[in-house]
Amino acid sequence: MKGQRQRSSKIQSKLMKYIWICVIPLIILSSIAIVRLYGLYQQYDQLVRNITSANEYNMIFKESMDEMMYRIIIGNANWTDAQEKLAGDDPKALVKNATEHFEELKKATVKDNVRDDLTALIRLLGILDERVDDILVNVEEGGHYDENMEMLDMNIRTLTSLIQEDIQIYIYDEAQNMELVRREAEKSLLMTIRVMVVVLIVILIVIYILSRRLSERLTKPITELVAMTDKFAGGDFTVSYHPDSDDEMRTLADSFNSMVKEIEHLVDDIHKEQEIAKDAELRLLQEQINPHFLYNTLDAIIWMTEAGEKQKAIQIIQELSSFFRISLSKGESEITIKSEREHVKNYLEIQRYRYQDILDYEIDFDEEILEHHIQKLTLQPIVENALYHGIKNKRGGGKISVCGRMKDDAIEFTIRDNGIGMDDEKLGLLRDMISGKVVQEDQRGFGMANVQKRIEKMYGSGYGMSVDSAYGEGTCVTVRIPIT
């Protein structure tokens, strides 16, 4: 066995070595390609940014500058006023911003032709700044209108036209550089693809040769086990695998055979439990959607509508819709305690419309428990028992109180009614039905027994319900579940 383990270790080492031989060239090649392409991308992105920013000046600089100076000359704008400057009527600021922007572009560029374009452009902006100063001085002195208009036509508008032309030349040269970068990236990408294709072909050849040498040693027992697994996945629990070799595959085969037998037993148990749980839940759900409850509720809705109490009819329809929505819960077996509380409230509200002369209720849950989970249809069957077997059998009105509290390491609910209650004999029979000692499904207590069975199945025998009652005084049911 020690020699076998050593052989297995060598096989594993060889596999890892072959993998790295195949992977390392790809990693190196991919890293070089990524670094190269990322550098070209950064250049391309910077050129796009430069062209975009310059194009904004190309579109607005001449028009803005010419209009500002014209308004200043005719007295329509006071360039010295702070409000006017804030509104954008400051030609000096416009020239300064443009100069600073193109100086930044000049510092960042590495191309001589682009640097020359920007140098000429910045020089024209300096001349424009001087001509703007000349006009602003005349405006402050006053009385130079004709001279200023001539300077506007001969100097300002001429200079802004030249600046616009230089910006277009700069944009053109940057576009040329961008095209060069694109071609270089395309060339680099094509070269990388060619090299990677060659490397991949070489790696595939190497992998094929190596796999042929290792396949017989490794794949034959695995293939046989896969065939057994396929039969097992198809539902054949009689399969078993017994390899000829006395190595790790034998251990794996023994584990597989044990697993098959264990799963066979578990599947049988699960099928039985699912049938029991499905039957119990279906019957409990049928109790919630029993025809009498639905017919009586619909009758009440019809009566309210005919009596003109449309708002009450709408309310009870909403309660009924919410009641059935939570009862179904998209097939989920667990819901939040908040939803369970809403379910109980819907049920009691519907019943209060029908038994408004004899039924009152109170629901009080601690906020800290509302987001914890509980099996659906846990509290409502108990509340239903309290109504039909407690309150209705008592003369006069009655009240049902439903409370939920965090207690120690569990959550505890109490459903209390002041109905007719039970004597010791009936209380004992109900307790036996809940515990499963007595089965009388056509009598009172089936829903509660079902709830108890589902709680024990989900949480264990330490959780469930207890019942206390006294004839003429009422009944109290306590339900205890773990914090989930």
KELUM-369015 format. One record per residue (C-alpha): y, z, x. Coordinates in steps of 0.25 Angstrom, whole numbers, plus 2048, in hexadecimal, padded with zeros to 3 digits. Layout:
YZX ...
***
This chain:
800800800 80980380C 8077F5811 8097EF804 8177F6802 81B7F1810 8177E380C 81F7E4800 82B7EA808 82A7DE811 82A7D4806 8367DB800 83D7DA80D 83A7CB80F 83F7C8801 84C7D0803 84D7C8811 84B7BB80A 8557BE7FF 8607C2809 85D7B5811 85F7AD804 86B7B57FF 8737B880C 8777A980E 87B7A8800 8847B4801 88B7B080D 88D7A2808 8927A77FB 89B7B1801 8A27A780A 8A379D7FF 8AA7A87F6 8B37AC801 8B779E804 8B979A7F5 8C17A77F2 8CB7A47FD 8CD7967F8 8CE79C7EA 8D97A67EF 8E179A7F5 8DF7927E9 8E479D7E0 8F07A07E8 8F47917E8 8F37917D9 8FB79E7D8 9067987E1 90778B7D9 9077927CC 91379B7D1 91A7907D7 9187877CA 91F7927C2 92C7917CB 92A7817CA 92B7827BB 93678C7B9 93F78E7C5 9487827C5 94A7837B6 94D7927B6 9567917C2 95E7867BD 96078C7AF 96479A7B5 96E7947BE 97478B7B3 9757977AA 97C79F7B4 9867947B7 9897927A8 98A7A27A7 97F7A379D 9787AD7A6 97D7B87AF 9747B87BB 97A7C67C0 9767CD7B3 9697D57B4 9657D17A6 9667C37A9 95E7C57B6 9537CC7AE 9537C07A4 9507B77B0 95E7B17B3 95F7B47C1 95E7A87CA 95E7B07D7 9527B77D3 94B7AA7CF 94D7A47DD 9497B17E4 93C7B27DC 9397A47DF 93C7A67EE 9337B27EF 9287AB7E7 92879F7F0 9297A87FD 91D7AF7F9 9157A27F7 91A79D805 9157AA80B 9077A8805 905799808 8FE794814 901785812 90C77F81A 910775810 911780805 91978980E 92377E811 92477B802 92778A7FF 93178A80B 93977F805 9387857F7 93D7937FC 94978C804 94D7857F7 94D7927EF 9567987FA 96078D7F8 95F78E7E9 96279D7EA 96F79A7F2 97378F7E8 9717997DD 97A7A37E4 9857997E5 9857977D6 9847A67D3 9907A97DC 99879E7D5 9947A47C7 9987B17CB 9A67AC7D0 9A77A37C3 9AE7967C1 9A478D7C9 99D7877BD 99D7787C1 99A77C7D0 98E7857CB 98977A7C2 98A7707CD 98277A7D6 97877B7CB 97576C7CA 9767697D9 9707767DF 96877E7D6 9617747CE 95F76B7DA 9597777E2 95077B7D6 94B76D7D5 94776D7E4 94177B7E3 9397767D7 93476A7DF 9307737EB 92877C7E2 92176F7DD 91E76B7EB 9197797EE 9107787E2 90B76B7E6 90876F7F4 90177C7EF 8F97737E5 8F476B7F1 8F07777F8 8E977C7EC 8E176F7EB 8DD7707FA 8D877E7F7 8D07797EB 8CA76E7F3 8C67787FE 8C07817F4 8B87767EE 8B37727FC 8B07807FF 8A87827F2 8A07757F4 89D778802 8987867FD 8907807F2 8897767FC 886781806 88178B7FB 8787807F5 87277D803 87078C805 86A78E7F7 8607837FA 85C789807 85B797801 8527917F5 84978B7FF 848798807 84579F7FA 83A7967F6 833797803 8347A6803 8307A77F4 82479F7F7 81F7A8802 8217B57F9 81E7B07EC 80E7B27ED 8107C07F2 8197C47E7 8197BC7DB 80A7BB7D7 8097CA7D3 8167CA7CD 8137BD7C5 8067C37C0 80E7D07BC 8187C77B5 80D7C17AD 8087CE7A8 8177D27A5 8197C679C 80C7C9794 8117D8793 81F7D378E 8187CB784 8127D777E 8047D7785 8027E6789 7F47E378E 7F87DD79B 7F57E37A8 7F77DF7B6 7EE7E27C2 7F27DB7CF 7E87D97DB 7F27DE7E5 7F37ED7E8 8027EE7EA 80F7F07E3 80B7E67D8 7FF7EF7D5 8087FA7D3 8117F17CA 8057EC7C2 8007FB7BF 80E7FE7BB 80F7F27B2 8017F57AC 8068037A9 8137FE7A3 80C7F579A 803800794 80F80A793 8177FF78C 80C7FC783 80B80A77E 81B80B77D 81C7FE775 81180476B 81981176A 82680A768 82180175E 81C80D756 829814758 831808754 82A806747 82C815743 83B815747 83D807740 83780C734 83E819734 84C813736 84980872C 846812721 85281A725 85B80E724 85580A717 859818712 867816716 86780870F 86080C703 8638056F6 8678116EE 8728156F8 8778066F9 8768046EA 87D8106E7 88880E6F1 88A7FF6EC 88B8056DE 89680E6E2 89D8036E8 89C7FB6DC 8A18066D3 8AD8096DC 8B17FA6DC 8B07FA6CD 8B88066CC 8C38006D4 8C080A6E0 8C07FE6EA 8C48076F6 8B98106F4 8AF8046F2 8B47FE6FF 8B380C706 8A480E702 8A17FF706 8A7802714 89F80F715 892808710 8947FD71A 896807726 88A80F721 881803722 8877FD72F 88480B736 87680B72F 8727FE736 87A800743 8767F2748 8687F874A 86C803753 864810752 86F818758 87E819754 88A822757 88B82F750 89982A74C 89281E744 88782873F 893831739 899824733 88B82172D 88A82F726 89982E722 89682071B 88A825714 89183270F 89E82A70B 895820703 88E82C6FC 89A8336F9 89F8276F1 8938296E9 8928386E8 8A183B6E9 89F8476DF 89484E6E7 89584A6F6 89F84E701 89C84D710 8A285171D 89F84A72B 8A3851738 89F84C745 8A4850753 8AC84575A 8A4847767 897842761 89B83675A 89882C765 88A832768 87F82A761 87582E756 86A82674F 86F81F743 86B824735 86A83373B 87483A732 875831726 867834720 869843721 87784271A 87083970F 86584470D 87084F70C 877846701 86B8436F9 86284F6FA 86D8596FC 87B8566F5 87584E6EA 86B8586E6 8768636E5 87F8656D9 88E8626DC 89485D6E8 88F85E6F7 89385C705 88C855711 89185971F 88D85172B 891857739 88F852747 89185B753 88D85C762 884868764 87F86B772 87885F778 87685876A 87E85375E 87B85A751 87E855743 87D85E736 87C858728 87F86371E 88086270F 88286D704 8788666FB 86C86C6F3 86586F700 856872701 84C87D700 84388170B 837878706 84086B705 84686F712 839871719 834863714 84085C719 83F862726 83085E727 834850723 83F84F72E 835855738 82A84B734 82085572F 82184F721 82384171D 82983E70F 831832711 834830702 83B83E701 848844707 848845716 84383771A 850833720 852841727 84484072D 847832732 853837739 84C84273F 841839744 84B82F74A 85383B751 846840757 84183375C 84F830762 85383D768 846846768 841851760 84C85B765 85685375B 85685174C 85A858740 858865739 85A86972A 85E876724 860877715 86188270A 85F87F6FB 86D87F6F4 87587F701 873872708 86C86C714 87086A722 86A86072C 86C86173B 86A855743 869856753 86A84A75C 86C84976B 879845771 878836774 
***
